[in-house]
Amino acid sequence: MFDKDTLESIREGRERWEETTLQQHLAQHPERKDKFTTVSGEEIQRLYTPLDIADLDYERDLGMPGEYPYTRGVHPTMYRGRPWTMRMFAGYGTAEETNARFKYLREHGETGLSVAFDYPTLYGYDADDPEAIGEFGKCGVAISSIKDMQILFDGIPLGDVTTSMTINGPAAIVWAMYIGAAERQGYTPQQLGGTIQNDILKEYIAQKSFIFPPQPSMRLIVDTFEYGSKHLPRWNTISISGYHIREAGATAVQELAFTLADGLAYVQAAIERGLDVDEFAPRLSFFFNAHNDFFEEIAKYRAARRIWAREMRGRFKPKDPRSSWMRFHTQTAGVSLTAQQPENNVARVAIQALAAVLGGTQSLHTCSMDEALALPSELAARIALRTQQIIDHESGVANTVDPLGGSFLLESLTNQMEEETYEIFAKIEDFGGVIPAIEAGYFQNEIAQSAYRYQREVDTQRRIIVGVNDYQLDEPLTVPLLKMDLEGYERQLNRLNKLKQERDNDEVRGRLDALRETAEGTENLMPPILDAVRAHATLGETCGVLREVFGEYREPIII
């Protein structure tokens, strides 16, 4: 972007500045510390100039918005055309309670739904299963049957709203329940839009809510790709998630590299099934974290788009440009929230949300200030939503595309992210791919080391967390916390028991037997799963059949 003479002049100018103006200033005003780093531990220089991006080629590395390599955004006008989807993650207790929260958020301007499920649901258990005792509704809503799904979205027209569901091991089954619930509202699958997370590889790496071993899990994911491409053209059949990888303690570049490696593994698995890349790749979506280090996060999103476009074009040769788009959802960093002085979390979330928008996110969830203490109250959730609305309507950052593009710091960080991501790709390939690397404990060990480094920095006050290891206060908590309906669990058990008594149990057994037969073969599992849940087979019963056929994954002990 700069000719040799200009760069040489800048180099001479910087050397002069360092020897004179800078040294004179430092002699009287020393810097606060010897080394400044990002949240991830990457060193940040005192000053960035064109010398730091001397090898940047505008057309090769940046280009125009909406054009390859999409560094500056996948849409030509970005938020000038429409704002990002404001999709607040919500779910707790019973379907009735969460339905009320959805309606509350929609009344206050939310533009897309996002469902949090409780741990029994994430693990494929019904609310009445012994494995579910003590966990009902605590980290999300409990969904045991299509009846629960109907109640969850009662009064919400599913053909007019997009819904994201954070579900992985039993994603195909919960998706089938959603499709069935929408059909009972009068909608066809072709009318439905939304996303299932469905990213099992990151479960083995970080979040650990897996059910089945890797190979049958990958089969289920490709089945959803295939079924969705034929029957739900508006649905994103996976959200490839770096969010939970980052929450487990990964650095920004680890989040980026591990997520993209997982995504490429899914594409390869679908290609090996015989799917055409342009049939499913345009409906792949991603999910990233927005942490506290403002510029590091923005650089991460821009590098992600560029790497994904290059890898898709280079490896899989798609004909449809959309197959190389990286469309992503962002959630602000729950792990960064503090129980101490929770009102400070409002500022943290605002900074993180602004980074996501400046990085070009397609949808955004802003965490609530009380989430380190409890599930969000209505007040806290509304403040979090209002944060997005203020960024959209009052900050001015949505007025132009990629407003920080060309920043010497930002472009340098973006290039550095890309370089380090390819170094991690090479390490994963040395293991033979993502699944062998998981089995060898590579990802888990890397995250553990990064998490340890960060915690040591906090413990020794090398990294200040306001209100936690500095600027502490000894005062009572004043933030009101959410309280769930204490009778919700009994109501859920009664509904589930009534369902099992009133349904046609002979039909249910027949549908589950058909699912078992398909699971033992090689055909797509979505049709028999849909038949089973439409007949009111429960989540636990349906998952139980697949457990019998596929077995359950037990993570190896790695020391």
C-alpha positions as CSV (number, residue, x, y, z in Angstrom):
1,M,0.0,0.0,0.0
2,F,3.0,2.3,0.3
3,D,6.0,2.6,-2.0
4,K,9.6,2.0,-0.8
5,D,10.6,5.6,-0.7
6,T,7.6,6.5,1.5
7,L,8.3,3.5,3.8
8,E,11.9,4.5,4.2
9,S,10.9,8.1,5.0
10,I,8.5,6.8,7.7
11,R,11.2,4.5,9.1
12,E,13.6,7.4,9.4
13,G,10.9,9.6,11.0
14,R,10.1,6.9,13.5
15,E,13.8,6.4,14.5
16,R,14.2,10.2,14.9
17,W,11.0,10.3,17.0
18,E,12.2,7.4,19.2
19,E,15.6,9.0,19.8
20,T,14.4,12.5,20.5
21,T,10.7,13.3,21.4
22,L,10.0,9.9,22.9
23,Q,13.2,9.6,25.0
24,Q,12.8,13.1,26.3
25,H,9.3,12.4,27.4
26,L,10.2,9.0,29.0
27,A,13.0,10.6,31.0
28,Q,10.4,12.6,32.9
29,H,7.3,10.4,32.5
30,P,8.1,6.6,32.5
31,E,5.4,4.2,31.2
32,R,3.3,2.3,33.6
33,K,4.8,-1.1,32.8
34,D,7.5,-2.6,30.8
35,K,5.2,-4.7,28.6
36,F,1.7,-4.1,27.4
37,T,-0.3,-7.1,26.2
38,T,-3.8,-8.1,25.0
39,V,-6.1,-10.2,27.1
40,S,-4.6,-13.2,25.2
41,G,-1.0,-12.2,26.2
42,E,0.0,-10.8,22.8
43,E,2.5,-7.9,23.1
44,I,1.3,-4.6,21.9
45,Q,3.8,-2.1,20.5
46,R,3.9,1.5,21.6
47,L,3.2,2.8,18.1
48,Y,2.0,1.4,14.8
49,T,2.8,2.9,11.5
50,P,2.6,1.8,7.8
51,L,5.9,-0.1,8.5
52,D,3.8,-2.7,10.4
53,I,1.6,-3.4,7.4
54,A,4.2,-2.9,4.7
55,D,3.3,-6.2,3.0
56,L,-0.4,-5.6,3.0
57,D,-1.9,-5.8,-0.4
58,Y,-5.3,-4.0,-0.5
59,E,-7.0,-6.1,-3.1
60,R,-5.6,-9.4,-1.9
61,D,-6.0,-8.8,1.8
62,L,-8.8,-6.3,2.2
63,G,-10.8,-5.7,-0.9
64,M,-14.3,-4.2,-1.0
65,P,-17.1,-5.0,1.4
66,G,-19.2,-7.9,0.0
67,E,-16.4,-9.1,-2.1
68,Y,-13.7,-11.7,-1.6
69,P,-11.9,-12.1,0.8
70,Y,-14.6,-10.4,2.8
71,T,-12.2,-8.9,5.4
72,R,-14.3,-5.8,5.4
73,G,-17.7,-7.6,5.6
74,V,-19.9,-10.1,3.7
75,H,-22.4,-7.4,2.7
76,P,-21.7,-4.4,0.6
77,T,-23.6,-1.9,2.8
78,M,-23.5,-3.8,6.1
79,Y,-25.6,-2.0,8.8
80,R,-26.6,0.9,6.4
81,G,-29.0,-1.7,4.9
82,R,-30.2,-3.3,8.1
83,P,-28.9,-3.6,11.6
84,W,-27.5,-6.8,13.1
85,T,-30.1,-9.1,14.6
86,M,-30.5,-8.4,18.3
87,R,-30.9,-11.9,19.6
88,M,-30.9,-12.1,23.4
89,F,-30.1,-15.6,24.8
90,A,-32.9,-16.6,27.1
91,G,-34.3,-19.6,28.9
92,Y,-35.0,-20.8,32.4
93,G,-37.4,-23.0,34.3
94,T,-40.5,-24.2,32.4
95,A,-41.5,-23.5,28.9
96,E,-44.2,-21.1,30.2
97,E,-41.6,-19.0,32.1
98,T,-39.3,-18.7,29.1
99,N,-42.2,-18.0,26.8
100,A,-43.1,-15.0,28.9
101,R,-39.4,-13.8,28.8
102,F,-39.4,-14.1,25.0
103,K,-42.5,-12.0,24.8
104,Y,-41.1,-9.4,27.2
105,L,-37.9,-9.1,25.1
106,R,-39.8,-8.8,21.8
107,E,-42.0,-6.1,23.3
108,H,-38.7,-4.2,24.1
109,G,-37.3,-4.5,20.6
110,E,-35.5,-7.8,20.3
111,T,-35.4,-8.9,16.7
112,G,-34.6,-12.6,16.9
113,L,-35.0,-15.4,19.5
114,S,-32.3,-17.4,21.1
115,V,-33.1,-20.4,23.3
116,A,-31.0,-21.5,26.3
117,F,-31.7,-25.1,27.3
118,D,-31.1,-26.6,30.7
119,Y,-28.5,-29.3,31.3
120,P,-30.8,-32.3,31.2
121,T,-32.0,-31.2,27.8
122,L,-28.5,-30.6,26.6
123,Y,-27.6,-34.2,27.6
124,G,-30.8,-35.7,26.1
125,Y,-32.6,-36.5,29.3
126,D,-36.3,-35.9,30.1
127,A,-37.1,-33.8,33.2
128,D,-38.3,-37.0,35.1
129,D,-35.0,-38.9,34.5
130,P,-32.9,-39.6,37.6
131,E,-30.0,-38.0,35.8
132,A,-32.0,-34.7,35.8
133,I,-32.5,-34.4,39.5
134,G,-31.4,-31.0,40.8
135,E,-30.7,-29.5,37.4
136,F,-34.2,-28.7,36.1
137,G,-34.4,-25.3,34.5
138,K,-31.3,-23.9,36.2
139,C,-29.2,-22.9,33.2
140,G,-32.0,-22.8,30.6
141,V,-35.5,-24.1,29.7
142,A,-36.4,-27.7,30.1
143,I,-37.8,-29.3,26.9
144,S,-38.9,-32.9,27.1
145,S,-41.4,-33.2,24.2
146,I,-43.0,-31.4,21.3
147,K,-45.7,-30.3,23.7
148,D,-43.1,-28.3,25.6
149,M,-41.8,-26.8,22.4
150,Q,-45.4,-25.7,21.5
151,I,-45.8,-24.0,24.8
152,L,-42.3,-22.4,24.6
153,F,-43.4,-20.6,21.4
154,D,-47.1,-20.1,22.1
155,G,-48.3,-16.8,20.6
156,I,-45.0,-16.3,18.7
157,P,-45.4,-16.8,14.9
158,L,-42.5,-19.1,14.0
159,G,-42.8,-18.2,10.3
160,D,-42.1,-14.5,11.1
161,V,-39.2,-14.8,13.5
162,T,-35.8,-16.5,13.3
163,T,-34.8,-18.7,16.3
164,S,-31.4,-19.8,17.4
165,M,-31.1,-22.8,19.6
166,T,-28.0,-23.6,21.6
167,I,-28.2,-27.4,21.5
168,N,-25.5,-29.9,20.4
169,G,-25.7,-33.6,21.2
170,P,-29.5,-33.8,20.7
171,A,-29.7,-31.0,18.2
172,A,-31.4,-33.1,15.5
173,I,-34.1,-34.1,17.9
174,V,-34.8,-30.6,19.3
175,W,-34.7,-29.2,15.8
176,A,-37.3,-31.8,14.8
177,M,-39.5,-30.7,17.8
178,Y,-39.2,-27.1,16.6
179,I,-40.2,-28.1,13.0
180,G,-43.2,-30.1,14.4
181,A,-44.3,-27.2,16.7
182,A,-44.1,-24.8,13.7
183,E,-46.2,-27.2,11.6
184,R,-48.9,-27.1,14.3
185,Q,-48.9,-23.4,14.0
186,G,-49.6,-23.8,10.3
187,Y,-46.1,-23.2,8.8
188,T,-44.2,-25.4,6.4
189,P,-40.5,-26.2,7.0
190,Q,-39.6,-24.0,3.9
191,Q,-40.9,-21.0,5.8
192,L,-38.8,-21.4,8.9
193,G,-35.6,-19.5,9.6
194,G,-33.1,-19.9,12.3
195,T,-30.0,-21.8,13.6
196,I,-29.2,-24.9,15.6
197,Q,-25.8,-24.8,17.2
198,N,-25.1,-28.5,16.4
199,D,-21.4,-28.1,16.9
200,I,-20.2,-31.3,18.6
201,L,-16.5,-31.0,18.1
202,K,-16.3,-28.0,20.4
203,E,-18.1,-30.0,23.0
204,Y,-15.3,-32.5,23.1
205,I,-12.8,-29.6,23.1
206,A,-14.4,-27.3,25.7
207,Q,-18.0,-27.4,26.9
208,K,-18.3,-31.1,27.4
209,S,-22.1,-31.6,26.9
210,F,-21.6,-34.4,24.5
211,I,-23.6,-37.6,24.3
212,F,-22.4,-39.9,21.4
213,P,-18.9,-40.7,20.2
214,P,-17.4,-38.5,17.4
215,Q,-18.3,-40.6,14.4
216,P,-22.0,-41.0,14.9
217,S,-22.2,-37.4,16.1
218,M,-20.6,-36.3,12.8
219,R,-23.1,-38.5,11.0
220,L,-26.0,-36.7,12.7
221,I,-24.6,-33.3,11.8
222,V,-24.2,-34.2,8.1
223,D,-27.7,-35.6,8.2
224,T,-29.0,-32.2,9.3
225,F,-26.9,-30.5,6.5
226,E,-28.5,-32.8,4.0
227,Y,-32.0,-32.6,5.3
228,G,-31.9,-28.8,5.7
229,S,-30.5,-28.1,2.3
230,K,-33.5,-30.0,0.8
231,H,-36.4,-29.0,3.1
232,L,-35.4,-25.9,5.2
233,P,-33.5,-23.6,2.8
234,R,-33.6,-20.6,5.2
235,W,-32.2,-22.6,8.2
236,N,-28.6,-22.6,9.3
237,T,-27.9,-26.2,10.1
238,I,-24.9,-25.5,12.3
239,S,-23.4,-22.7,14.3
240,I,-19.7,-23.5,14.5
241,S,-18.8,-22.1,17.9
242,G,-15.7,-20.6,19.3
243,Y,-17.6,-19.0,22.1
244,H,-17.4,-21.9,24.5
245,I,-13.8,-22.5,23.6
246,R,-13.0,-18.9,24.6
247,E,-15.1,-19.2,27.8
248,A,-13.0,-22.3,28.8
249,G,-9.9,-20.2,28.8
250,A,-8.6,-20.1,25.2
251,T,-6.9,-17.0,23.8
252,A,-8.4,-15.1,20.9
253,V,-6.2,-16.8,18.3
254,Q,-6.9,-20.2,19.8
255,E,-10.6,-19.5,19.6
256,L,-10.2,-18.4,16.0
257,A,-8.0,-21.3,14.9
258,F,-9.9,-24.1,16.7
259,T,-13.2,-22.9,15.5
260,L,-12.2,-22.6,11.9
261,A,-10.5,-26.0,12.1
262,D,-13.8,-27.5,13.3
263,G,-15.7,-25.8,10.5
264,L,-13.4,-27.2,7.9
265,A,-13.8,-30.7,9.4
266,Y,-17.6,-30.4,9.0
267,V,-17.3,-29.3,5.4
268,Q,-14.9,-32.2,4.7
269,A,-17.3,-34.7,6.3
270,A,-20.2,-33.4,4.2
271,I,-18.1,-33.6,1.0
272,E,-17.2,-37.2,1.9
273,R,-20.9,-38.0,2.3
274,G,-21.3,-36.8,-1.3
275,L,-23.0,-33.5,-0.7
276,D,-22.2,-30.6,-3.1
277,V,-20.4,-27.8,-1.2
278,D,-22.8,-25.2,-2.7
279,E,-25.8,-27.2,-1.3
280,F,-24.9,-26.7,2.3
281,A,-22.0,-24.3,2.8
282,P,-24.1,-21.1,2.3
283,R,-26.1,-22.1,5.4
284,L,-23.1,-22.6,7.7
285,S,-22.9,-20.0,10.4
286,F,-20.4,-19.3,13.2
287,F,-20.5,-18.1,16.8
288,F,-17.8,-16.1,18.4
289,N,-17.0,-14.5,21.8
290,A,-16.5,-10.8,22.3
291,H,-14.0,-10.4,25.1
292,N,-12.6,-7.2,26.7
293,D,-9.6,-6.4,24.5
294,F,-11.3,-4.2,22.0
295,F,-8.9,-4.2,19.1
296,E,-7.9,-7.9,19.5
297,E,-11.5,-8.9,19.1
298,I,-12.2,-6.7,16.1
299,A,-9.1,-8.1,14.4
300,K,-10.3,-11.7,15.2
301,Y,-13.5,-11.2,13.3
302,R,-11.9,-9.7,10.3
303,A,-9.2,-12.4,10.2
304,A,-11.9,-15.1,10.5
305,R,-13.7,-13.9,7.4
306,R,-10.5,-13.7,5.4
307,I,-9.2,-17.1,6.4
308,W,-12.5,-18.8,5.9
309,A,-13.0,-17.4,2.4
310,R,-9.5,-18.4,1.4
311,E,-9.7,-21.9,2.8
312,M,-13.2,-22.5,1.3
313,R,-12.1,-21.3,-2.1
314,G,-8.7,-23.0,-2.0
315,R,-9.9,-26.4,-0.7
316,F,-13.4,-26.9,-1.9
317,K,-13.7,-24.8,-5.0
318,P,-17.3,-23.6,-4.5
319,K,-19.2,-21.9,-7.4
320,D,-21.6,-19.9,-5.2
321,P,-19.8,-16.9,-3.6
322,R,-22.0,-17.4,-0.5
323,S,-20.3,-20.7,0.2
324,S,-17.2,-18.7,1.2
325,W,-19.0,-16.2,3.4
326,M,-18.5,-16.3,7.1
327,R,-21.7,-15.2,8.7
328,F,-21.5,-15.1,12.5
329,H,-23.3,-14.5,15.7
330,T,-21.5,-12.9,18.7
331,Q,-22.1,-13.1,22.4
332,T,-20.4,-10.9,24.9
333,A,-18.0,-12.7,27.2
334,G,-19.9,-14.3,30.1
335,V,-16.6,-15.3,31.6
336,S,-15.6,-11.7,31.9
337,L,-18.5,-10.8,34.1
338,T,-17.9,-10.3,37.8
339,A,-20.1,-11.0,40.9
340,Q,-18.3,-8.2,42.6
341,Q,-19.8,-4.8,41.7
342,P,-22.1,-6.3,39.0
343,E,-23.1,-2.9,37.7
344,N,-19.5,-2.6,36.3
345,N,-20.5,-5.4,33.9
346,V,-22.7,-2.9,32.0
347,A,-19.6,-1.1,30.9
348,R,-17.8,-4.3,30.0
349,V,-20.7,-5.5,27.9
350,A,-20.9,-2.2,26.1
351,I,-17.3,-2.3,25.1
352,Q,-17.5,-5.9,24.0
353,A,-20.7,-5.3,22.0
354,L,-19.2,-2.3,20.3
355,A,-16.2,-4.5,19.2
356,A,-18.6,-7.1,17.8
357,V,-20.4,-4.5,15.7
358,L,-17.2,-2.9,14.5
359,G,-16.0,-6.4,13.6
360,G,-19.1,-6.9,11.4
361,T,-21.3,-9.4,13.3
362,Q,-24.6,-10.5,11.8
363,S,-26.3,-11.0,15.2
364,L,-25.5,-10.2,18.8
365,H,-26.4,-11.2,22.3
366,T,-25.4,-8.9,25.1
367,C,-24.9,-10.5,28.5
368,S,-26.8,-9.1,31.5
369,M,-25.0,-7.5,34.4
370,D,-26.2,-10.0,37.0
371,E,-25.2,-13.2,35.1
372,A,-22.3,-14.0,37.5
373,L,-24.9,-14.3,40.2
374,A,-28.0,-15.7,38.6
375,L,-30.0,-16.0,35.4
376,P,-30.8,-12.5,34.1
377,S,-33.7,-10.6,35.7
378,E,-36.0,-8.7,33.4
379,L,-34.4,-5.4,34.3
380,A,-30.9,-6.7,33.6
381,A,-31.9,-8.2,30.3
382,R,-33.6,-5.0,29.2
383,I,-30.4,-3.0,30.0
384,A,-28.4,-5.4,28.0
385,L,-30.8,-5.1,25.0
386,R,-30.8,-1.3,25.3
387,T,-27.0,-1.4,25.1
388,Q,-27.3,-2.8,21.6
389,Q,-30.0,-0.3,20.6
390,I,-27.9,2.6,21.8
391,I,-24.9,1.4,19.8
392,D,-27.2,1.1,16.7
393,H,-29.1,4.4,17.0
394,E,-26.8,6.7,18.9
395,S,-23.1,5.8,18.5
396,G,-22.8,6.4,14.7
397,V,-20.7,3.3,14.2
398,A,-23.3,1.8,11.9
399,N,-23.2,4.7,9.5
400,T,-20.2,3.3,7.5
401,V,-18.8,-0.1,6.5
402,D,-15.7,-1.3,8.4
403,P,-15.0,2.1,10.0
404,L,-11.7,1.0,11.5
405,G,-10.4,-0.6,8.3
406,G,-6.9,0.8,7.5
407,S,-5.9,1.3,11.1
408,F,-2.2,0.5,11.4
409,L,-2.9,-1.3,14.7
410,L,-5.9,-3.2,13.5
411,E,-4.5,-4.3,10.2
412,S,-1.3,-5.5,11.9
413,L,-3.3,-7.4,14.5
414,T,-5.5,-8.9,11.8
415,N,-2.4,-10.1,9.9
416,Q,-0.9,-11.5,13.0
417,M,-4.1,-13.4,13.9
418,E,-4.0,-14.9,10.4
419,E,-0.4,-16.0,10.6
420,E,-0.8,-17.6,14.1
421,T,-4.0,-19.3,13.0
422,Y,-2.1,-21.1,10.2
423,E,0.6,-22.1,12.6
424,I,-2.1,-23.8,14.7
425,F,-3.7,-25.4,11.6
426,A,-0.3,-27.0,10.9
427,K,-0.2,-28.5,14.5
428,I,-3.7,-29.9,14.1
429,E,-2.7,-31.5,10.8
430,D,0.3,-33.1,12.5
431,F,-2.1,-35.0,14.7
432,G,-4.1,-36.1,11.6
433,G,-7.0,-33.7,11.9
434,V,-9.4,-32.4,14.5
435,I,-10.7,-35.7,15.9
436,P,-7.3,-37.3,16.4
437,A,-6.1,-34.0,18.0
438,I,-9.1,-34.1,20.4
439,E,-8.3,-37.7,21.3
440,A,-4.7,-36.8,22.0
441,G,-5.8,-34.0,24.3
442,Y,-4.1,-31.2,22.2
443,F,-7.0,-28.7,22.3
444,Q,-7.7,-29.4,26.0
445,N,-4.1,-28.9,27.0
446,E,-3.6,-25.7,25.0
447,I,-6.8,-24.2,26.6
448,A,-5.7,-25.3,30.1
449,Q,-2.3,-23.6,29.7
450,S,-3.9,-20.4,28.5
451,A,-6.4,-20.3,31.3
452,Y,-3.7,-20.9,33.8
453,R,-1.6,-18.0,32.4
454,Y,-4.5,-15.6,32.6
455,Q,-5.5,-16.6,36.1
456,R,-1.9,-16.2,37.3
457,E,-1.9,-12.7,35.8
458,V,-5.0,-11.9,37.8
459,D,-3.8,-13.5,41.0
460,T,-0.6,-11.5,40.9
461,Q,-2.3,-8.3,39.8
462,R,-0.3,-8.2,36.6
463,R,-3.8,-7.9,35.1
464,I,-6.3,-5.7,36.9
465,I,-10.0,-6.7,37.0
466,V,-11.8,-3.7,38.4
467,G,-13.7,-4.5,41.5
468,V,-12.1,-8.0,41.9
469,N,-8.3,-7.6,42.5
470,D,-8.3,-3.8,42.7
471,Y,-10.8,-1.0,43.5
472,Q,-12.7,-3.4,45.7
473,L,-15.7,-2.4,47.8
474,D,-17.2,-3.9,50.9
475,E,-20.9,-3.3,50.5
476,P,-24.0,-5.3,50.2
477,L,-25.4,-6.5,46.9
478,T,-28.2,-4.2,45.6
479,V,-28.9,-5.8,42.2
480,P,-32.3,-7.6,42.2
481,L,-32.0,-11.3,41.2
482,L,-34.3,-13.5,39.3
483,K,-36.4,-16.0,41.2
484,M,-38.0,-19.0,39.4
485,D,-41.4,-20.5,39.9
486,L,-40.9,-23.1,42.7
487,E,-43.9,-25.1,41.3
488,G,-42.5,-25.2,37.8
489,Y,-40.7,-28.6,38.3
490,E,-43.9,-30.3,39.5
491,R,-45.9,-28.8,36.6
492,Q,-43.3,-30.1,34.2
493,L,-43.4,-33.6,35.6
494,N,-47.2,-33.6,35.6
495,R,-47.3,-32.5,32.0
496,L,-44.8,-35.2,30.9
497,N,-46.7,-37.9,32.8
498,K,-50.0,-36.8,31.2
499,L,-48.4,-36.9,27.7
500,K,-47.2,-40.4,28.2
501,Q,-50.7,-41.5,29.3
502,E,-52.7,-39.8,26.6
503,R,-50.5,-40.5,23.5
504,D,-50.7,-43.6,21.3
505,N,-47.9,-45.6,22.9
506,D,-48.1,-48.3,20.3
507,E,-47.4,-45.7,17.6
508,V,-44.5,-44.3,19.7
509,R,-42.9,-47.7,20.0
510,G,-43.3,-48.3,16.3
511,R,-41.7,-44.9,15.5
512,L,-38.8,-45.5,17.9
513,D,-38.2,-49.0,16.4
514,A,-38.0,-47.4,12.9
515,L,-35.5,-44.9,14.2
516,R,-33.4,-47.7,15.7
517,E,-33.4,-49.6,12.4
518,T,-32.3,-46.4,10.5
519,A,-29.6,-45.7,13.1
520,E,-28.2,-49.2,12.6
521,G,-28.0,-48.5,8.8
522,T,-26.7,-45.5,6.9
523,E,-29.8,-43.6,5.8
524,N,-30.6,-40.0,6.9
525,L,-31.9,-40.0,10.5
526,M,-33.9,-36.8,10.3
527,P,-37.1,-38.4,8.8
528,P,-37.5,-41.1,11.5
529,I,-36.6,-38.6,14.2
530,L,-39.3,-36.2,12.9
531,D,-41.8,-39.1,12.8
532,A,-41.0,-40.0,16.4
533,V,-41.3,-36.5,17.9
534,R,-44.5,-35.8,15.9
535,A,-46.0,-39.0,17.6
536,H,-45.0,-37.5,21.0
537,A,-41.9,-39.6,21.7
538,T,-39.9,-37.6,24.3
539,L,-36.4,-36.3,24.0
540,G,-35.1,-38.9,26.5
541,E,-36.8,-41.8,24.7
542,T,-35.5,-40.7,21.3
543,C,-32.0,-40.1,22.6
544,G,-32.2,-43.4,24.4
545,V,-32.6,-45.3,21.1
546,L,-29.6,-43.5,19.7
547,R,-27.6,-44.2,22.9
548,E,-28.4,-47.9,22.5
549,V,-27.1,-48.0,18.9
550,F,-24.2,-45.5,19.1
551,G,-23.1,-45.8,22.7
552,E,-22.0,-42.9,24.8
553,Y,-18.7,-41.0,24.6
554,R,-16.3,-41.2,27.6
555,E,-13.6,-38.6,27.5
556,P,-10.1,-40.1,27.9
557,I,-8.1,-39.2,30.9
558,I,-5.1,-37.0,29.9
559,I,-2.5,-36.1,32.4
